[in-house]
Amino acid sequence: MAKLNLFIDTNIIIDLLADRRPFSNAAYVIFKKAKLDIWQLFTSSSSILTTFYILEKHLNTKDANNAIEMILGRIEIQDLTKKELIRAIKSKTKDLDDASQIECANKVGKIDFIITRDKKGFKESIIEVLHPDELLNINLI
């Protein structure tokens, strides 16, 4: 099977780094496969900043920084420009964060699936959206 290119939504990163059980189990497998170079992971710079903001509330700044630094070694980061943000605002997706994630995944250009636990927020995506458990189940075949 060819290496999958996966766009990872913020909630999956937080699941892993904040060990939000039972969701952290699937997140761990996803990032483990990236570490083993089986999957290539992408996310937005805004996901990293949001993750830091949430982690810092539960950890101290140093530990939150260390967690972000570790995750940056396993995921590629895509920035959004004004053009993509305007497209997100004008899209049919009601939530701007979800719309910007979709635009970011589209900008990468080679994404096989968007991985999120909030599939309803991504229903307008032209890229297929999977829950982490769905991803792990299709790859067992």
Buried (B, 14 or more C-beta within 10 A) or exposed (E): EEEBBBBBBBBBBBBBBBEBEEBBBBBBBBBEBBEEEEBBBBBBEBBBEBBBEBBBEEBEEEEBBBBBEEBEEBBBBBEBEEEBBEBBEEBEBEBEBBBBBBBBBBBBEEBBBBBBBBBEBBEEBEBEBBBBBBBBEEBEE
